[in-house]
Amino acid sequence: MIRRRTLLAASAASLAAPAVVRAQAMKLSFYYPIAVGGPIPAIFDGYCKEFQAKTGVEVAPVYAGNYGETLTKAVTAIKGGNGPHLAVLLAAEMHSLQDLDILASLPDVGLDAEGEKWMAGFYPAFLANSRADGKLWSVPFQRSTSVMYYNKSAFAEAGLDPEKFPRTWAELQAAAVKLTRKDAAGRVTRWGVKMAADTGNAQWTFGGLANQVMHQLMNEAGTETYFNHPKAIEALAFWRGLASAGAAPEGVSNWGQLSPDFLEGNAAIIQHTTGNLTNLKTNAKFPFGIAGLPGKDGPRTVVGGGNIYFFKNANAAERKAALAFARFLAEPERAANWSMRTGYIATRPEAYETKVLKDYIAGFPAADVARGFLPVAVGELSTFENQKVYAALTNNVQACLNGAKTPAQAMADTQAEADRILKPYKKA
């Protein structure tokens, strides 16, 4: 739990005119992407109560399901005239949200020159999906990178060094082949590696693979994609090749099954989010490691997770209070607390200077591994009509992994569909 005296010691500058905010006695509706129940809602409820005690502003979280469900519910509510004042949505949804004309930019919310300096204090990788048209549109919060979790006992059993995770594609494939285990009848009882290709996750896995061969999938404006580039084809070919080599299962692996497979010993390596770290730490019955994604020639990764967005339906006072709440969540002690209790990366360096997080990392070094890969991370695939582009990519990636299309054909078909979807957004 966060101690009250810790909160009261936070910088007064972190809240914009708290006396004015308190005078409003307002209530903010806040959509948050998680189903009701479990530890994270309880954590977040606590933060909201602390903020109300400090400012008089009530923040009412609505736990609206996964990211896609939260996006749909937020947009529907806003169009119906009863929408949230702010929400955590995927950082990669920035262009699509802009197109809906429901967002308030940070300057519109009230970000001043001092606030600009504050925004510059976030890790640069977490701002990669925050800027467009010369403006900032969201505040990093629930952020992660894609990482590899690996079973150290399985590594030792396979004759691999449990303290040395593969750093290149060739090393990963070779290790995953050794880690794959079969029973006397030739049935696989443990796969070497699993990566998610289901709807909602295939684009994140593929975005990481593209960066691992140093290829960017879109332009900053979100109006063009580069799926039919030789490097994009190479990334998909590597993914498909893991199954061909016997290192991974044929077909599509689902995100929701990766953690159970890992914990039950059915997968020696999984690619997942840093936000899964606390869950695995709590439930794993074997020693495990965390590592950056290997690349073609060396580790590179992709950031993920959600940012805080602000909406036009809020009035000036509500926007000011919403920004104050975002700044409250980013205070060093609270960001450190959030990281320790969830596994998400604290979004600002000063959180890692707090004694509590330093002590935690000293006892659990894995908690600081992912942060070291931020310098080689890129933002997520983000375009206008984002969900339609994601669907095109996912369908073709799955067709390739199922053996119905070659990597080259899958990427050509994805590019053709993306060109059709994005044509209205390209300048003449």
C-alpha positions in Angstrom: 0.0 0.0 0.0 1.1 3.6 -0.6 1.5 5.5 2.6 -0.3 8.8 2.9 2.7 10.7 4.0 4.5 9.6 0.8 1.7 11.0 -1.3 1.6 14.3 0.6 5.3 14.7 0.0 4.7 14.7 -3.8 5.5 17.9 -5.6 2.8 20.5 -5.6 3.7 21.2 -9.2 2.3 17.8 -10.1 -1.3 19.1 -9.9 -2.5 22.0 -11.9 -4.0 24.6 -9.4 -5.3 22.0 -6.9 -7.3 24.6 -5.0 -9.2 25.5 -8.1 -9.7 21.8 -8.9 -10.9 21.1 -5.4 -13.4 24.0 -5.6 -15.1 22.3 -8.6 -16.1 19.2 -6.6 -16.4 17.4 -9.9 -16.6 13.8 -11.0 -14.5 12.4 -13.9 -15.5 9.3 -15.8 -12.4 7.2 -16.7 -12.5 4.2 -18.9 -9.9 1.6 -18.2 -9.1 -1.6 -20.2 -9.5 -4.5 -17.9 -12.3 -6.8 -16.9 -13.8 -6.3 -13.4 -12.0 -8.3 -10.7 -8.4 -9.2 -10.1 -5.6 -7.1 -8.5 -5.3 -4.3 -11.0 -8.7 -2.8 -10.5 -8.1 -2.9 -6.7 -4.8 -1.1 -7.2 -6.3 1.5 -9.5 -9.3 2.1 -7.2 -6.8 2.9 -4.5 -5.1 5.5 -6.7 -8.4 7.1 -7.4 -9.3 7.4 -3.7 -5.9 8.9 -3.0 -6.4 11.5 -5.7 -9.9 12.4 -4.4 -8.5 12.8 -0.9 -5.8 15.1 -2.2 -7.9 17.2 -4.6 -11.6 16.7 -4.0 -12.0 15.4 -7.5 -13.7 12.0 -7.8 -12.4 9.8 -10.6 -14.8 7.0 -11.3 -13.1 4.1 -13.2 -15.1 2.0 -15.6 -13.4 -1.3 -16.2 -14.5 -1.9 -19.8 -12.9 -5.1 -20.9 -9.8 -5.5 -23.1 -8.3 -2.7 -25.2 -10.6 -3.3 -28.2 -13.7 -3.5 -26.1 -12.8 -0.4 -24.1 -12.2 1.6 -27.4 -15.6 0.5 -28.7 -17.4 1.3 -25.5 -15.7 4.7 -25.1 -16.5 5.8 -28.7 -20.1 4.6 -28.4 -20.6 6.4 -25.1 -19.1 9.6 -26.5 -21.2 9.6 -29.6 -24.2 8.9 -27.3 -23.5 12.1 -25.3 -22.4 10.2 -22.1 -18.8 9.5 -22.7 -15.8 9.4 -20.5 -13.6 12.5 -19.8 -10.5 10.4 -20.2 -9.5 6.8 -20.9 -6.5 4.5 -21.2 -6.5 3.2 -24.8 -3.8 1.7 -26.9 -1.1 4.2 -27.7 -1.2 2.9 -31.3 -4.8 4.1 -31.7 -3.8 7.7 -31.9 -4.4 8.3 -35.6 -7.8 6.4 -35.5 -8.9 8.4 -32.5 -7.9 11.7 -34.3 -10.0 10.7 -37.3 -13.0 10.2 -35.1 -12.7 13.9 -34.0 -13.2 13.1 -30.3 -9.8 13.8 -28.9 -8.5 16.9 -27.2 -4.8 17.4 -27.7 -2.6 18.1 -24.7 -2.4 21.8 -25.6 -6.2 21.9 -25.7 -6.3 20.2 -22.3 -4.2 23.0 -20.9 -0.6 21.8 -21.2 1.6 24.9 -20.7 5.3 25.4 -21.2 6.1 23.8 -17.9 3.9 20.9 -18.9 5.8 20.5 -22.2 9.0 20.1 -20.1 7.3 17.5 -18.0 6.2 15.6 -21.1 9.7 15.6 -22.4 10.7 13.7 -19.2 9.0 10.5 -20.4 11.2 7.8 -21.9 11.3 8.7 -25.7 10.2 5.2 -26.8 6.9 5.7 -24.9 6.3 9.0 -26.8 6.7 7.3 -30.2 2.9 7.0 -30.6 2.0 10.3 -29.0 2.8 13.0 -31.5 1.1 14.0 -34.7 0.5 17.2 -36.5 3.0 18.9 -34.3 1.0 18.2 -31.1 1.0 15.7 -28.3 -2.2 13.7 -27.9 -1.7 11.4 -25.0 0.2 10.8 -21.7 2.2 7.4 -21.4 0.9 5.3 -18.5 0.3 1.5 -18.8 3.4 0.8 -20.9 5.4 -2.2 -21.7 7.8 -3.7 -24.1 7.6 -7.1 -25.7 10.0 -9.5 -24.0 10.9 -13.1 -23.8 10.2 -15.2 -20.7 12.2 -18.4 -20.5 12.3 -21.5 -18.3 15.8 -21.7 -16.8 15.2 -25.3 -15.7 14.3 -26.3 -19.3 17.4 -24.5 -20.6 19.6 -26.5 -18.2 17.9 -29.7 -19.1 18.5 -29.1 -22.8 22.2 -28.3 -22.2 21.8 -24.6 -22.7 23.2 -21.9 -20.4 20.2 -20.7 -18.3 21.9 -17.3 -17.8 22.5 -16.6 -21.5 19.4 -16.0 -23.6 19.8 -16.1 -27.5 20.6 -12.7 -29.0 20.0 -13.4 -32.7 17.4 -15.2 -34.7 19.7 -18.0 -35.6 20.6 -18.6 -31.9 16.9 -18.5 -30.9 15.8 -21.0 -33.5 18.7 -23.4 -32.6 17.9 -23.1 -28.9 14.1 -23.6 -29.4 14.7 -26.8 -31.4 16.8 -28.2 -28.5 14.1 -27.1 -26.0 11.3 -28.8 -27.9 10.6 -32.1 -26.2 8.6 -35.2 -27.4 7.3 -38.3 -25.7 8.0 -41.9 -26.7 5.2 -41.7 -29.2 6.7 -38.7 -30.9 4.1 -36.2 -29.6 5.4 -32.8 -28.6 5.0 -32.2 -24.8 6.9 -29.0 -24.8 7.5 -26.5 -27.5 10.7 -24.5 -27.7 9.0 -21.1 -28.3 5.5 -19.7 -28.8 4.5 -16.3 -30.1 0.9 -15.0 -30.4 -0.7 -14.5 -33.8 -4.4 -14.2 -32.7 -6.6 -11.3 -33.4 -5.5 -8.3 -31.4 -2.0 -9.5 -30.9 -0.5 -10.6 -34.3 0.3 -7.0 -35.2 2.3 -6.5 -32.0 4.3 -9.7 -32.5 5.0 -8.8 -36.1 5.9 -5.2 -35.3 8.6 -6.5 -33.0 9.9 -8.9 -35.7 10.0 -6.1 -38.2 12.1 -3.9 -35.9 14.4 -6.9 -35.3 15.4 -6.6 -39.0 15.4 -2.8 -38.6 12.3 -2.1 -40.7 9.6 0.4 -39.9 6.1 -0.6 -41.0 4.5 2.9 -41.4 5.2 6.6 -41.7 4.7 8.9 -38.8 1.6 10.4 -40.3 -0.2 7.0 -40.3 -1.0 7.3 -44.0 1.4 4.8 -45.5 2.5 1.2 -44.7 5.5 -0.8 -45.9 4.4 -4.4 -45.7 5.7 -5.5 -49.1 9.3 -4.4 -48.3 11.9 -7.3 -48.5 12.6 -6.8 -44.8 9.0 -7.2 -43.8 8.8 -10.4 -45.8 12.0 -11.6 -44.1 10.5 -11.0 -40.7 7.4 -13.1 -41.5 9.6 -15.8 -43.1 11.6 -16.1 -39.9 8.3 -16.4 -37.9 7.0 -19.1 -40.2 10.4 -20.8 -40.3 10.3 -21.5 -36.5 7.5 -24.0 -37.1 9.2 -25.5 -40.2 12.3 -26.1 -38.1 10.2 -27.8 -35.4 10.9 -25.1 -32.8 7.3 -23.8 -32.6 3.8 -25.3 -33.3 2.2 -25.0 -36.7 -0.6 -22.5 -37.0 -1.7 -19.7 -34.7 -0.9 -19.5 -31.0 -3.2 -17.5 -28.8 -2.1 -14.8 -26.4 -4.3 -16.0 -23.6 -2.8 -19.4 -23.7 0.8 -18.4 -23.7 1.1 -17.8 -19.9 -0.7 -21.1 -18.9 1.5 -23.0 -21.4 4.6 -21.4 -19.9 3.6 -22.0 -16.3 2.6 -25.6 -17.0 5.8 -26.4 -18.8 4.3 -26.7 -22.2 6.4 -23.9 -23.7 10.0 -23.2 -22.7 10.0 -19.6 -24.2 7.1 -17.2 -24.7 7.0 -13.8 -26.2 4.8 -11.6 -24.0 4.5 -8.2 -22.3 6.4 -6.9 -19.3 3.0 -6.4 -17.8 2.9 -10.2 -17.3 6.0 -10.2 -15.0 4.3 -10.0 -11.6 1.8 -12.8 -12.6 4.7 -15.1 -13.6 6.7 -14.2 -10.6 3.8 -15.1 -8.3 2.8 -18.4 -10.0 5.9 -19.9 -11.6 7.1 -23.1 -9.8 10.5 -23.0 -11.6 13.2 -20.4 -12.1 12.6 -18.2 -15.1 14.4 -15.4 -16.9 13.4 -12.3 -18.8 15.2 -11.1 -21.9 14.9 -8.7 -24.8 13.7 -10.0 -28.1 16.5 -11.4 -30.2 16.9 -9.7 -33.6 18.4 -10.8 -36.9 21.8 -9.5 -35.7 21.0 -8.4 -32.1 18.1 -7.6 -29.7 15.5 -5.1 -30.7 11.9 -4.8 -29.5 8.6 -2.9 -29.7 6.8 -0.9 -27.1 3.1 -1.6 -26.3 0.4 -0.8 -23.9 -1.9 2.1 -23.2 -1.7 5.9 -22.9 -4.1 8.3 -21.2 -6.3 10.2 -23.8 -8.5 13.2 -23.1 -11.8 13.9 -24.9 -13.4 17.0 -26.4 -16.7 16.3 -24.5 -15.0 17.5 -21.2 -15.3 21.1 -20.3 -12.2 23.3 -19.5 -12.3 22.5 -15.7 -12.8 18.8 -16.3 -9.9 18.8 -18.8 -7.7 20.5 -16.3 -8.6 18.0 -13.6 -8.1 15.1 -16.0 -4.5 16.3 -16.8 -3.9 16.7 -13.1 -4.9 13.1 -12.5 -2.5 12.0 -15.3 0.3 13.9 -13.7 -0.6 12.4 -10.3 -0.3 8.8 -11.7 3.1 9.7 -13.1 4.6 10.9 -9.8 7.8 8.9 -9.0 6.6 7.0 -5.9 3.3 6.1 -7.5 4.9 5.1 -10.8 7.3 2.9 -8.9 4.5 1.3 -6.9 2.6 0.6 -10.2 5.6 -1.0 -11.7 6.3 -3.2 -8.7 2.7 -4.4 -8.4 2.0 -5.0 -12.1 5.2 -5.5 -14.0 4.6 -2.6 -16.3 7.6 -0.3 -16.9 7.5 3.0 -15.0 7.3 5.6 -17.8 9.7 8.1 -16.3 13.4 7.7 -15.2 12.9 9.3 -11.8 10.7 6.4 -10.7 13.8 4.3 -10.8 15.6 6.7 -8.5 13.1 6.0 -5.7 14.4 3.9 -2.8 11.4 1.6 -2.9 12.0 0.6 -6.6 15.7 0.4 -6.1 15.3 -2.0 -3.2 12.7 -4.0 -5.2 15.1 -4.3 -8.2 18.0 -5.3 -6.0 16.0 -8.3 -4.7 14.4 -9.1 -8.1 16.7 -7.9 -10.9 14.4 -9.3 -13.6 12.1 -6.3 -12.9 14.6 -3.9 -14.6 15.6 -6.0 -17.6 13.0 -4.7 -20.0 13.8 -1.0 -19.4 17.3 -1.7 -20.7 15.9 -2.4 -24.1 14.0 0.9 -24.5 16.8 2.4 -26.5 16.3 -0.3 -29.2 12.5 -0.1 -29.1 10.1 1.4 -31.6 6.5 2.4 -31.4 3.6 0.1 -32.4 2.1 -0.1 -35.9 -0.2 2.9 -35.9 -2.3 4.2 -38.9 -5.6 5.7 -39.6 -8.3 3.0 -39.7 -6.0 1.1 -37.4 -8.3 -1.8 -36.7 -8.9 -2.4 -40.4 -5.2 -2.4 -41.1 -4.6 -4.7 -38.2 -7.3 -7.1 -39.5 -5.7 -7.2 -42.9 -2.3 -7.9 -41.4 -3.6 -10.5 -39.0 -5.5 -12.4 -41.6 -2.5 -12.6 -43.9 0.0 -13.5 -41.1 -2.4 -16.3 -40.0 -2.7 -17.5 -43.6 1.1 -17.7 -43.8 1.5 -19.5 -40.4 -1.2 -21.9 -41.4 0.7 -22.7 -44.7 -1.9 -21.2 -47.0 0.3 -18.3 -48.3 4.0 -17.7 -48.7 5.5 -14.8 -46.7 5.9 -12.8 -49.9 2.3 -13.3 -50.9 1.0 -12.6 -47.4 2.8 -9.3 -47.3 1.8 -8.3 -50.8 -1.8 -8.9 -50.0 -1.5 -7.0 -46.7 0.0 -4.1 -48.5 -2.7 -4.0 -51.2 -5.5 -4.0 -48.6 -3.7 -1.4 -46.5 -3.3 0.8 -49.6 -7.0 0.6 -50.3 -7.9 1.4 -46.6 -5.5 4.3 -46.4 -6.2 5.9 -49.8 -8.6 8.5 -48.5 -5.9 9.8 -46.1 -3.1 10.3 -48.5 -2.4 13.8 -49.7 -2.6 14.4 -53.4 
